[in-house]
Amino acid sequence: MYKISPAVKNLLIINVLLFVATYVLGSQFNLDLTRRLALYYPGSEYFRPYQFVTHMFMHGGIGHGGIGHIFFNMYALWMFGTPIENAWGGKRFLFYYLFCGLGAAALHTLVNYLIFSGMAADITAFTNSPSPEIFKQFVEAHKDFFNQNVYDFINQWTMSPGDSAYAATALENMHGVYQSTINIPTVGASGAIFGILLAFGMMYPNVQLMIIFLPVPIKAKWMVTGYGALELIFGVIQPGSSIAHFAHVGGMLFGFILIRYWMAQSRRRNI
């Protein structure tokens, strides 16, 4: 066991305080802190620019898996962040942490832009030429937002394809799904934490680590590589997932870029 370093300690305190405040203010005063501090897509009515920073100190509510979310994030921050801060110093560590968190948010937002642009294009195509077939394609692409009754609706519409009432109902549902999707908040320090994991793997590649679901120790460099690959795969095959996989990838990517930049600077100074 090693002593918690100063920046890590302060980050732990801020995250825990905001987690508790989110519950207390919500339950006692009906104040939704998530609505104000989580990250929303820029097209959402709830988006504010400062959320790119504040979201990384927020976590899900107590009744929505938030306890597990914040516990594992803070545990990883303590376990992997402390030796990194001890090696780098507090200022560089904190800059790196925030840089990774912002990078994670940037990539997550970019991927959302591509997803939402595709949805908007599908809605426009349907508006120009409404049909049960186009609506069914939209439903298949966004199954999580529809129940099985939607297929009965499509079958009924297929028997009366010229009925404008079906087209109007379908368009209303498509707009509803779009609005619901862009208003889903993103919270958590995971992007910054994945950047910390990347840094640990690069600095201490041969340290043996034990992972809960693996019965044998694994070197840090392979653990980091595995995590990064899995997040990228899940991000590609599960677009729109409730887990922001590309935010995790973004944290690692921006962390790698910053570390390589620092290494290049160091080499130039030593020439």
N, C-alpha and C positions, 0 to 999 in steps of 0.2 A: 504494500500500500504506500502511495506517495502523497505528499501534501498537495492540496489544490493550489494552483498558481493564481495570482491576483485577477487577471483578466477572465480566466475561466470561472473563477468564483463569482465575479460580478455578473457575468452572463447567466450563470445558473440562478442567481438571485432575481435578476430581471425577468427571466422566463417563468420562474415559479410564482413570483408576485403577480405577474399579468395573468397567469393561469388561474390563480385564486381570485383575483379581481374580476375576471370574466364571469366566474360562477357567482360570486357574491353580488356584484352589481346587477347581473341578470336576474337572479332569484329574489333579491330583496328590493331592487329599485326598477326592475324591468328595463334596464339599460343594456342594450346589445353592443358590447365592446367589439365583438367580432365584426359587426356590420361597419364599424368605423376603422378598425385597424387591420383586418384581413386584406389580402390582395384580391382585387376584382379585375376582371378584364377591362381594358380602357373603354370598351364600348358600353359597359354597364353604367347605369345611373348611379351606382354606389362607388364607382372608382374615384380615388383621390391619388395624386402622384406620390404622396408620402407613404402610401401603403407598400411601395417597393421595399421600404426599410422596415416598417412596423410589423409586416406580416411574419417576419422571421423570428419574432419574439412571442408570437401567439400560437396556441395549440387548441385542438378540439375540446369541446365541452366534456364535463365529467361523464355524462350519459352517452357520449358519442365516440367512445374509444380514446378520448383525450388523455386519460391517465396513462395508458400504455404508450401513447404517442410521445408525451412529454418525458416519461420515464426513460425510454430507450434513447431518445435524443440527448437527454441530459447525461445519461450514463456514458454514452459514447463521447460526449463533449469532455467529460471529466477524464475518462480513460485515455483517450487519444490526444485531447487538446492540451493536457497538462505537460507532457514531455515535449510537445512542440513549442509551447510558450516558453518553457524553461530553456530551450535551445535558441529560440529566436528573440525572446524578450516580448514584453507585453504589447508595445505599440505595433510592432510588425505582425504579431499574431492577430491582434484585433483588426488591423487593416485587412489581413488575409481573410479572416472570418467574414467580415462585412462584404468584401469583394466577391467571395464565393456565393454569399447569399444573394447579392444583387445580380450576379451572373446567372444563378439558378432561376431567379425571377424573370430575367430577360429572355432566356431560352424558353422557359415555360410559356411566357406571353407570346413569343414568336410562334411556337407550335400551336397555341390556341388561335392565333390569328389565321393560320393556315386552315385549321379545322372550321372555324366560324365563317371564314370566307367561302369555304366549300358549301357550308350549310346555306349561307345567304344566296349563293349561286343556284343551289338546288331549288330554293324557294322562288327565286326569280324565274327559273325555267318552268316551274309548275304554274306560276301566275300567268305566264305567256301561253302555256298550253296545258291546262289542267287535265289530268287523266288518272284513273285508278292505278295504272302501272307505275307512273312516276311517284305517286304518293306511296305506293307499296315499297318502292326502292328506298324512299326516305325513311319509312318505318323500319325496314330491315337494317338500315345504317345506324339507327338510334333506338334500338329495341328497349333499352332501359327506361325510356320515357313513355312507353305505351304498354297497355295490358292486352290480353288476348282478344278482347272484344273488338279491337281495331280491325282484326282480320274479318270479322263478321260484317263490319261496316264496309270494308273494301269489296267483299263478295256481293253485298247488296248494291253497291255503286256500280260494279261491273255489269250487273243486270240492267242498270239504267244509266249508262255512261253520259247521256246528255242532260241529266238532271243537275242544274246549277247549284242546288242546295247542298248536294254532296261535295261539290268542289269548294264551296264556301266554308263548309265545316272542316274539310281537310286542310285548307289554307289556314284557318284559324288555329288548328292544332299544330301545324308546322311553325307558325309564328310563336305559339306558346312554348314549344320545345326550344326554339332559338333563344327566347327571352330567359327561360329557366336556366339554360346552359350558360349563358354569359353572366348570369347573376350568381353562379356558384363560387363561393369564396375559397381562396387558397391560404392555408395557415401552416406554420411550422418552421423549425430551424433545420429541417432535413437537408436542404440544399447546401447550407453552410457546413453542416455535419459531414456530408459526403465529400466536401472539399477538405475537411480535416482528415478524413480517412485516406484520401488521396495523398495528402502531405505526409502522413504517417508511413504509408506504404513506400513512398519515395525516399524518406529519410532513414527508415529502419526496415528495409525490405526483407531481411532474413529473420526478423523477430518471429518466434513461434507463437501463434494465437490459437485459442480454443473457441470454436463457434458452437452454439447450442445444438444445432441440428447435425453437426459432424462429430463423430466419436474420436477423431484423431486431430492432433495439432496441425495447423497450416501456416505457412509463411505469410507474412503481411502482404508481400507483393502479389501473391496469388489470390489472397482474400480480396484485395482491392480490385484486381483485374476481374475477378469473378463477379463481384458486386456491380461494377461498372457495366460489364457485358449483360448481366441479367436486367439491369434497369433499362438499358438501351433496347433489348429485345422486348421487354414488357411494354415499353413506351410505343414501340412500333406496332405490336399485335393487339394492344389494348388502348387505342386512342379514346380519349374521353373518360379514362378510368378515374375513380375517386382518389387514386394515389397519383401524385404528380411525378411520374417517372422521369420525365424530361427535365424537371427541376433538379432531380438528383444528378442526372447526367450533366446538367449545366454547372452545378457546383463543382463537380470533378473536373470538367473541361476548363473552366475559368481558373480553378486552382492550379491545374497543370500549366496553363499559359503564364500565370503570374510567377510560379516557381521557376519555370524555364527562363523567364525574363530576368529574374533576380540572379540566376546562375550565370547568364550571359553578362550581366553587369559586373558581377564579381570577377569573371575571367578577364574582362577588359581592364579592370582596375589593377589586376595582377600582372598585366603585360608590361 
